[in-house]
């Protein structure tokens, strides 16, 4: 059966059992002169989202599947224009956003539980959106695309308008989140870098201000760059003259001399894998090496809360690749290969 490529707001619902590891698949039956979905099963590689207190949802092939945790009733929403890409939900507004995977993808906003399309967001992305994120208040949606744009865009999803956008070439972001206490702040992180983005507003104009976080070294120590670039204790009475900074030997002056570092002068940094916000607008960050950090988003000061070696395991292996960080009233719960909790007080 041929379908109009512009048709994109077909929904279908069915009650069915889920198959937890099966590939996404669907069955349909004739209803009058058109096809309707009978069942959909599959399990996502992405995170499962809550759309309200009782209902979770996740993408599966060309569908978004909603499951009521109390009644076990399953409802499906079909994306006619291809496979569902990335998705996000806004619990206070009970809306779900998802992109389709095609050339020049589109973002769709649907109400729940009516599953009626609320808006359709068309940007200038060519290949694929890789991340979507709702703010915790207001009508703001952030989208990120990797190749070739590496672009972050802030939308007013009710007005279908882009408020501001910024390209950040080379940073393939793996996690993006709004500050729950302040929608003007966002955190973007990759496996090698973290940055705090501030949304500045003047009347109806919006702009991004980017500040990069200086991560510690792999052993959770901090690199003292001024001492390395401009040593304070240089020998003065050598036969061949004083020991000069590398920037002076290279003949650099001005700003280049202050930041110069040889290409082979490499200091491996920590690799962040997961982060979460606190009510005080700080960030907790779990790293691949097993360290747990806290970042003050105003000063960008990084504090090492716990080091990997402080969690001895029977086989001597450290905590690596944290999968989840959750803030709770007693502190932070971090889970990965092992699970541990720590107080909010860094001294404990």
VOVEX-488685 format. One record per residue (C-alpha): residue number from 1; x, y, z negated. Coordinates in nm, 4 decimals, padded with zeros to 6 digits, always signed. Example, Ala and Ser with C-alpha at 12.3 -4.5 7.8 and 13.67 -1.06 7.14 Angstrom:
! VOVEX-488685
+-----+----------+----------+----------+
:   k :     east :    north :       up :
+-----+----------+----------+----------+
:   1 : +01.2300 : -00.4500 : -00.7800 :
:   2 : +01.3670 : -00.1060 : -00.7140 :
+-----+----------+----------+----------+
! end
This chain:
! VOVEX-488685
+-----+----------+----------+----------+
:   k :     east :    north :       up :
+-----+----------+----------+----------+
:   1 : +00.0000 : +00.0000 : +00.0000 :
:   2 : +00.1485 : +00.3343 : +00.1002 :
:   3 : +00.1431 : +00.6186 : -00.1489 :
:   4 : +00.1743 : +00.9916 : -00.1195 :
:   5 : +00.5323 : +01.0845 : -00.2283 :
:   6 : +00.3994 : +01.3977 : -00.4025 :
:   7 : +00.1523 : +01.2054 : -00.6166 :
:   8 : +00.2991 : +01.1989 : -00.9648 :
:   9 : +00.0321 : +01.2021 : -01.2317 :
:  10 : -00.1132 : +00.8533 : -01.2226 :
:  11 : -00.1644 : +00.6920 : -01.5627 :
:  12 : -00.2770 : +00.3508 : -01.6658 :
:  13 : -00.3358 : +00.1807 : -01.9944 :
:  14 : -00.3490 : -00.1794 : -02.0979 :
:  15 : -00.3224 : -00.3925 : -02.4057 :
:  16 : -00.0510 : -00.6518 : -02.3703 :
:  17 : +00.2264 : -00.8287 : -02.5514 :
:  18 : +00.5826 : -00.7002 : -02.5175 :
:  19 : +00.8730 : -00.9123 : -02.4014 :
:  20 : +01.1810 : -00.7889 : -02.5957 :
:  21 : +01.4776 : -00.8602 : -02.3675 :
:  22 : +01.3110 : -00.9342 : -02.0367 :
:  23 : +01.3869 : -00.7119 : -01.7376 :
:  24 : +01.1239 : -00.4496 : -01.6656 :
:  25 : +00.8416 : -00.5901 : -01.4585 :
:  26 : +00.4759 : -00.5190 : -01.3925 :
:  27 : +00.1619 : -00.6868 : -01.2697 :
:  28 : -00.1344 : -00.5189 : -01.1021 :
:  29 : -00.4842 : -00.6110 : -00.9907 :
:  30 : -00.7344 : -00.4522 : -00.7531 :
:  31 : -00.9884 : -00.2159 : -00.9046 :
:  32 : -01.2278 : -00.1083 : -00.6304 :
:  33 : -01.0134 : +00.0172 : -00.3418 :
:  34 : -00.6990 : +00.0992 : -00.5409 :
:  35 : -00.4399 : -00.0801 : -00.7513 :
:  36 : -00.4270 : -00.0375 : -01.1277 :
:  37 : -00.1645 : -00.1601 : -01.3716 :
:  38 : -00.2516 : -00.4734 : -01.5668 :
:  39 : +00.0599 : -00.5085 : -01.7826 :
:  40 : +00.4202 : -00.3900 : -01.8104 :
:  41 : +00.6971 : -00.5541 : -02.0088 :
:  42 : +01.0628 : -00.4862 : -02.0655 :
:  43 : +01.2968 : -00.3321 : -02.3189 :
:  44 : +01.5012 : -00.0124 : -02.2825 :
:  45 : +01.8722 : +00.0528 : -02.2911 :
:  46 : +01.7913 : +00.4015 : -02.4202 :
:  47 : +01.6769 : +00.4985 : -02.7682 :
:  48 : +01.3177 : +00.4449 : -02.8728 :
:  49 : +01.1329 : +00.7710 : -02.9488 :
:  50 : +00.8415 : +00.8562 : -03.1774 :
:  51 : +00.5706 : +01.0610 : -03.0084 :
:  52 : +00.3690 : +01.0825 : -03.3325 :
:  53 : +00.3813 : +00.9191 : -03.6752 :
:  54 : +00.2252 : +00.5930 : -03.5534 :
:  55 : +00.3400 : +00.5615 : -03.1902 :
:  56 : +00.6766 : +00.4880 : -03.0311 :
:  57 : +00.7624 : +00.5098 : -02.6616 :
:  58 : +01.0459 : +00.4100 : -02.4297 :
:  59 : +01.1144 : +00.3950 : -02.0532 :
:  60 : +01.0921 : +00.0668 : -01.8651 :
:  61 : +01.1432 : +00.0740 : -01.4896 :
:  62 : +00.8800 : +00.3009 : -01.3308 :
:  63 : +00.6848 : +00.3284 : -01.6565 :
:  64 : +00.6891 : +00.4865 : -01.9989 :
:  65 : +00.5505 : +00.2410 : -02.2549 :
:  66 : +00.3699 : +00.3602 : -02.5703 :
:  67 : +00.3109 : +00.1206 : -02.8616 :
:  68 : +00.0977 : +00.1978 : -03.1644 :
:  69 : +00.2804 : +00.0448 : -03.4607 :
:  70 : -00.0396 : -00.0043 : -03.6609 :
:  71 : -00.2743 : -00.1499 : -03.3990 :
:  72 : -00.0010 : -00.2934 : -03.1671 :
:  73 : -00.1933 : -00.1471 : -02.8746 :
:  74 : +00.0204 : -00.0761 : -02.5702 :
:  75 : -00.0393 : +00.2100 : -02.3261 :
:  76 : +00.1647 : +00.2724 : -02.0107 :
:  77 : +00.2316 : +00.5835 : -01.8064 :
:  78 : +00.3501 : +00.5382 : -01.4504 :
:  79 : +00.6023 : +00.7539 : -01.2663 :
:  80 : +00.4985 : +00.7270 : -00.9025 :
:  81 : +00.8090 : +00.8966 : -00.7636 :
:  82 : +01.0608 : +00.6383 : -00.8771 :
:  83 : +01.2331 : +00.4969 : -01.1834 :
:  84 : +01.2012 : +00.6881 : -01.5083 :
:  85 : +01.5328 : +00.8536 : -01.5928 :
:  86 : +01.5931 : +01.0127 : -01.9325 :
:  87 : +01.3161 : +01.1126 : -02.1706 :
:  88 : +01.2463 : +01.3045 : -02.4905 :
:  89 : +00.9484 : +01.3613 : -02.7199 :
:  90 : +00.8162 : +01.6455 : -02.9340 :
:  91 : +00.6279 : +01.5053 : -03.2346 :
:  92 : +00.4592 : +01.8311 : -03.3537 :
:  93 : +00.3159 : +01.8956 : -03.0059 :
:  94 : +00.2664 : +01.5252 : -02.9186 :
:  95 : +00.4202 : +01.5609 : -02.5745 :
:  96 : +00.6687 : +01.3484 : -02.3847 :
:  97 : +00.9119 : +01.4664 : -02.1164 :
:  98 : +01.0868 : +01.2429 : -01.8652 :
:  99 : +01.2755 : +01.2810 : -01.5391 :
: 100 : +01.2551 : +01.0703 : -01.2273 :
: 101 : +01.5566 : +00.9210 : -01.0549 :
: 102 : +01.5650 : +01.0520 : -00.7014 :
: 103 : +01.7384 : +01.3227 : -00.4985 :
: 104 : +01.6532 : +01.6590 : -00.6578 :
: 105 : +01.4859 : +01.5062 : -00.9664 :
: 106 : +01.1894 : +01.6619 : -01.1439 :
: 107 : +01.1017 : +01.6734 : -01.5163 :
: 108 : +00.7423 : +01.5891 : -01.6120 :
: 109 : +00.5671 : +01.6920 : -01.9349 :
: 110 : +00.2690 : +01.4800 : -02.0482 :
: 111 : +00.0273 : +01.5104 : -02.3383 :
: 112 : -00.0315 : +01.2172 : -02.5701 :
: 113 : -00.2619 : +01.0293 : -02.6194 :
: 114 : -00.4581 : +01.1646 : -02.3202 :
: 115 : -00.1561 : +01.1039 : -02.0901 :
: 116 : -00.2500 : +01.4032 : -01.8765 :
: 117 : +00.0243 : +01.5971 : -01.7062 :
: 118 : +00.0866 : +01.9318 : -01.8700 :
: 119 : +00.3703 : +02.0646 : -01.6549 :
: 120 : +00.6195 : +01.9814 : -01.3839 :
: 121 : +00.9671 : +02.1367 : -01.4098 :
: 122 : +01.1653 : +02.1812 : -01.0896 :
: 123 : +01.5289 : +02.2875 : -01.1252 :
: 124 : +01.8306 : +02.2952 : -00.8928 :
: 125 : +01.9823 : +01.9608 : -00.9981 :
: 126 : +02.0775 : +01.7374 : -00.7058 :
: 127 : +02.1402 : +01.3910 : -00.8501 :
: 128 : +02.0201 : +01.3126 : -01.2003 :
: 129 : +01.9424 : +01.4501 : -01.5447 :
: 130 : +02.1415 : +01.2732 : -01.8139 :
: 131 : +01.9953 : +01.4257 : -02.1338 :
: 132 : +01.6695 : +01.5915 : -02.2430 :
: 133 : +01.6003 : +01.7423 : -02.5848 :
: 134 : +01.3064 : +01.9362 : -02.7363 :
: 135 : +01.3563 : +02.2061 : -02.9967 :
: 136 : +01.1895 : +02.1339 : -03.3308 :
: 137 : +00.9774 : +02.4480 : -03.3059 :
: 138 : +00.8591 : +02.6633 : -03.0186 :
: 139 : +00.8269 : +02.5580 : -02.6565 :
: 140 : +01.1892 : +02.4984 : -02.5654 :
: 141 : +01.3372 : +02.2048 : -02.3787 :
: 142 : +01.7066 : +02.1596 : -02.3007 :
: 143 : +01.8229 : +01.9530 : -02.0041 :
: 144 : +02.1723 : +01.8457 : -01.9073 :
: 145 : +02.3042 : +01.7011 : -01.5820 :
: 146 : +02.6486 : +01.5562 : -01.5233 :
: 147 : +02.7904 : +01.5271 : -01.1720 :
: 148 : +02.8146 : +01.7494 : -00.9781 :
: 149 : +02.6744 : +02.0434 : -01.1775 :
: 150 : +02.7621 : +01.9692 : -01.5430 :
: 151 : +02.4826 : +02.2112 : -01.6232 :
: 152 : +02.2885 : +02.2848 : -01.9409 :
: 153 : +01.9506 : +02.4546 : -01.8885 :
: 154 : +01.7073 : +02.5932 : -02.1438 :
: 155 : +01.3400 : +02.5780 : -02.0402 :
: 156 : +01.0164 : +02.7221 : -02.1668 :
: 157 : +00.8277 : +02.4050 : -02.0829 :
: 158 : +00.4833 : +02.5585 : -02.1270 :
: 159 : +00.5651 : +02.8296 : -01.8699 :
: 160 : +00.7707 : +02.5942 : -01.6442 :
: 161 : +01.0502 : +02.8524 : -01.6472 :
: 162 : +01.4267 : +02.8310 : -01.6948 :
: 163 : +01.5304 : +03.0844 : -01.9590 :
: 164 : +01.9063 : +03.0455 : -01.9087 :
: 165 : +02.1599 : +02.7966 : -01.7775 :
: 166 : +02.5327 : +02.7392 : -01.7945 :
: 167 : +02.7774 : +02.5106 : -01.6190 :
: 168 : +03.0529 : +02.3490 : -01.8217 :
: 169 : +03.2670 : +02.1676 : -01.5611 :
: 170 : +03.4398 : +01.8525 : -01.6720 :
: 171 : +03.2479 : +01.7982 : -01.9978 :
: 172 : +03.0397 : +01.4850 : -01.9516 :
: 173 : +02.8081 : +01.5295 : -02.2518 :
: 174 : +02.6934 : +01.2117 : -02.4283 :
: 175 : +02.4815 : +01.3695 : -02.7060 :
: 176 : +02.2793 : +01.6907 : -02.7291 :
: 177 : +02.0640 : +01.8157 : -03.0169 :
: 178 : +01.8919 : +02.1282 : -03.1479 :
: 179 : +01.9445 : +02.2487 : -03.5022 :
: 180 : +01.6138 : +02.1556 : -03.6752 :
: 181 : +01.6368 : +02.4682 : -03.8933 :
: 182 : +01.7321 : +02.7096 : -03.6145 :
: 183 : +01.6384 : +02.6538 : -03.2511 :
: 184 : +01.9020 : +02.9140 : -03.1523 :
: 185 : +02.1744 : +02.6570 : -03.2215 :
: 186 : +02.2626 : +02.3425 : -03.0289 :
: 187 : +02.5401 : +02.0860 : -03.0491 :
: 188 : +02.6855 : +01.9166 : -02.7411 :
: 189 : +02.9428 : +01.6418 : -02.7720 :
: 190 : +03.1337 : +01.4008 : -02.5525 :
: 191 : +03.3800 : +01.1257 : -02.6374 :
: 192 : +03.6627 : +01.3798 : -02.6522 :
: 193 : +03.5122 : +01.7192 : -02.7427 :
: 194 : +03.2424 : +01.8967 : -02.9412 :
: 195 : +03.0933 : +02.2425 : -02.8946 :
: 196 : +02.8327 : +02.4557 : -03.0685 :
: 197 : +02.6072 : +02.6550 : -02.8363 :
: 198 : +02.4214 : +02.9615 : -02.9622 :
: 199 : +02.1178 : +03.0896 : -02.7734 :
: 200 : +02.1264 : +03.4689 : -02.7862 :
: 201 : +01.8118 : +03.6597 : -02.6980 :
: 202 : +01.7444 : +04.0232 : -02.6136 :
: 203 : +01.3780 : +04.0883 : -02.5335 :
: 204 : +01.3104 : +03.8276 : -02.2621 :
: 205 : +01.6745 : +03.7672 : -02.1681 :
: 206 : +01.8472 : +03.4540 : -02.2962 :
: 207 : +02.2194 : +03.3732 : -02.2860 :
: 208 : +02.4438 : +03.0900 : -02.4066 :
: 209 : +02.7494 : +03.1536 : -02.6253 :
: 210 : +02.9849 : +02.8559 : -02.6449 :
: 211 : +03.2306 : +02.7811 : -02.9247 :
: 212 : +03.4521 : +02.4720 : -02.9169 :
: 213 : +03.5270 : +02.2716 : -03.2299 :
: 214 : +03.8934 : +02.1908 : -03.2963 :
: 215 : +03.8871 : +01.8251 : -03.3915 :
: 216 : +04.1499 : +01.6634 : -03.6185 :
: 217 : +04.4112 : +01.4199 : -03.4939 :
: 218 : +04.3401 : +01.0479 : -03.4744 :
: 219 : +04.4761 : +00.9962 : -03.8261 :
: 220 : +04.2328 : +01.2648 : -03.9561 :
: 221 : +04.5117 : +01.5186 : -04.0165 :
: 222 : +04.5049 : +01.8690 : -03.8728 :
: 223 : +04.7414 : +02.0101 : -03.6144 :
: 224 : +04.9063 : +02.3371 : -03.7212 :
: 225 : +04.9408 : +02.5006 : -03.3825 :
: 226 : +05.1017 : +02.8321 : -03.4946 :
: 227 : +05.3852 : +02.6464 : -03.6675 :
: 228 : +05.4466 : +02.4391 : -03.3586 :
: 229 : +05.4427 : +02.7284 : -03.1131 :
: 230 : +05.6245 : +02.9821 : -03.3317 :
: 231 : +05.8425 : +02.8077 : -03.5938 :
: 232 : +05.9124 : +03.0285 : -03.8940 :
: 233 : +06.2407 : +02.8591 : -03.9897 :
: 234 : +06.4727 : +02.8668 : -03.6884 :
: 235 : +06.8481 : +02.8108 : -03.7199 :
: 236 : +07.0273 : +03.1406 : -03.6595 :
: 237 : +07.4013 : +03.0658 : -03.6584 :
: 238 : +07.4302 : +02.7889 : -03.4041 :
: 239 : +07.7166 : +02.7780 : -03.1590 :
: 240 : +07.4792 : +02.8010 : -02.8659 :
: 241 : +07.2515 : +03.0620 : -03.0137 :
: 242 : +06.9138 : +03.0456 : -03.1931 :
: 243 : +06.6525 : +02.7800 : -03.1256 :
: 244 : +06.3831 : +02.9472 : -02.9150 :
: 245 : +06.0137 : +02.8603 : -02.8902 :
: 246 : +05.9248 : +02.6575 : -02.5824 :
: 247 : +05.7183 : +02.9462 : -02.4443 :
: 248 : +06.0262 : +03.1722 : -02.4523 :
: 249 : +06.2360 : +02.9103 : -02.2766 :
: 250 : +05.9667 : +02.8914 : -02.0081 :
: 251 : +05.9834 : +03.2703 : -01.9671 :
: 252 : +05.6205 : +03.3310 : -02.0652 :
: 253 : +05.4873 : +03.6466 : -02.2270 :
: 254 : +05.1545 : +03.7720 : -02.3564 :
: 255 : +04.8560 : +03.5419 : -02.3967 :
: 256 : +05.0166 : +03.2573 : -02.2001 :
: 257 : +05.3023 : +03.2448 : -02.4517 :
: 258 : +05.0588 : +03.2088 : -02.7402 :
: 259 : +04.8844 : +02.9016 : -02.5989 :
: 260 : +05.1617 : +02.7365 : -02.3958 :
: 261 : +05.2227 : +02.3682 : -02.4517 :
: 262 : +05.4161 : +02.1276 : -02.2278 :
: 263 : +05.2125 : +01.8673 : -02.0428 :
: 264 : +05.3895 : +01.5828 : -02.2195 :
: 265 : +05.3217 : +01.7398 : -02.5614 :
: 266 : +05.0021 : +01.5414 : -02.6234 :
: 267 : +04.8385 : +01.4895 : -02.9613 :
: 268 : +04.5454 : +01.2420 : -02.9500 :
: 269 : +04.2357 : +01.3791 : -03.1235 :
: 270 : +03.9434 : +01.2017 : -03.2883 :
: 271 : +03.6674 : +01.0752 : -03.0594 :
: 272 : +03.3183 : +01.1735 : -03.1838 :
: 273 : +03.0437 : +00.9219 : -03.1169 :
: 274 : +02.7418 : +01.0427 : -03.3202 :
: 275 : +02.6309 : +01.3514 : -03.5108 :
: 276 : +02.3353 : +01.4883 : -03.7060 :
: 277 : +02.2264 : +01.8220 : -03.8564 :
: 278 : +02.1680 : +01.9035 : -04.2237 :
: 279 : +01.9196 : +02.1528 : -04.3787 :
: 280 : +02.2141 : +02.3893 : -04.4373 :
: 281 : +02.2890 : +02.3913 : -04.0608 :
: 282 : +02.6086 : +02.1891 : -04.1008 :
: 283 : +02.6974 : +01.8970 : -03.8756 :
: 284 : +02.7999 : +01.5493 : -03.9859 :
: 285 : +03.0070 : +01.3690 : -03.7230 :
: 286 : +03.0983 : +01.0002 : -03.6990 :
: 287 : +03.4101 : +00.9149 : -03.4989 :
: 288 : +03.5206 : +00.6091 : -03.3071 :
: 289 : +03.8221 : +00.5747 : -03.5366 :
: 290 : +03.5924 : +00.5382 : -03.8391 :
: 291 : +03.6286 : +00.8847 : -03.9920 :
: 292 : +03.3337 : +01.0937 : -04.1093 :
: 293 : +03.3550 : +01.4720 : -04.0623 :
: 294 : +03.1518 : +01.7745 : -04.1687 :
: 295 : +03.1511 : +02.0895 : -03.9521 :
: 296 : +03.0416 : +02.4327 : -04.0701 :
: 297 : +02.8705 : +02.5682 : -03.7581 :
: 298 : +02.9245 : +02.9307 : -03.8601 :
: 299 : +03.3008 : +02.9136 : -03.9179 :
: 300 : +03.3649 : +02.5894 : -03.7208 :
: 301 : +03.5732 : +02.4665 : -04.0150 :
: 302 : +03.6127 : +02.0870 : -04.0055 :
: 303 : +03.6241 : +01.8876 : -04.3292 :
: 304 : +03.7171 : +01.5190 : -04.3401 :
: 305 : +03.4631 : +01.3640 : -04.5780 :
: 306 : +03.5771 : +01.0048 : -04.5570 :
: 307 : +03.8644 : +00.8330 : -04.3843 :
: 308 : +03.8455 : +00.4884 : -04.2278 :
: 309 : +04.1049 : +00.3425 : -04.4634 :
: 310 : +03.8846 : +00.4334 : -04.7613 :
: 311 : +03.6418 : +00.1569 : -04.6584 :
: 312 : +03.8383 : -00.1697 : -04.6911 :
: 313 : +03.6807 : -00.4708 : -04.5247 :
: 314 : +03.7670 : -00.8370 : -04.5826 :
: 315 : +03.9387 : -00.8655 : -04.2458 :
: 316 : +04.1041 : -00.5252 : -04.2741 :
: 317 : +03.9084 : -00.3784 : -03.9821 :
: 318 : +03.7949 : -00.0155 : -04.0101 :
: 319 : +03.4489 : +00.1174 : -03.9310 :
: 320 : +03.4425 : +00.1925 : -03.5591 :
: 321 : +03.1866 : +00.3191 : -03.3114 :
: 322 : +02.9186 : +00.4522 : -03.5491 :
: 323 : +02.5812 : +00.3969 : -03.3851 :
: 324 : +02.3583 : +00.6081 : -03.6074 :
: 325 : +02.3852 : +00.9002 : -03.8486 :
: 326 : +02.0781 : +00.9863 : -04.0554 :
: 327 : +02.0462 : +01.2665 : -04.3068 :
: 328 : +01.8451 : +01.1850 : -04.6193 :
: 329 : +01.7911 : +01.3419 : -04.9612 :
: 330 : +02.0739 : +01.1401 : -05.1175 :
: 331 : +02.3265 : +01.2296 : -04.8474 :
: 332 : +02.4230 : +01.0716 : -04.5152 :
: 333 : +02.3617 : +00.7150 : -04.4004 :
: 334 : +02.6015 : +00.6029 : -04.1284 :
: 335 : +02.5716 : +00.2683 : -03.9553 :
: 336 : +02.8005 : +00.0911 : -03.7168 :
: 337 : +02.9948 : -00.2288 : -03.7587 :
: 338 : +02.9577 : -00.1799 : -04.1334 :
: 339 : +02.7212 : +00.0462 : -04.3273 :
: 340 : +02.8020 : +00.2933 : -04.6008 :
: 341 : +02.6563 : +00.6068 : -04.7589 :
: 342 : +02.8296 : +00.9121 : -04.8973 :
: 343 : +02.7259 : +01.2082 : -05.1098 :
: 344 : +02.6769 : +01.5552 : -04.9670 :
: 345 : +02.9564 : +01.6712 : -05.1989 :
: 346 : +03.2846 : +01.6261 : -05.0051 :
: 347 : +03.4758 : +01.5874 : -05.3326 :
: 348 : +03.2910 : +01.2664 : -05.4213 :
+-----+----------+----------+----------+
! end
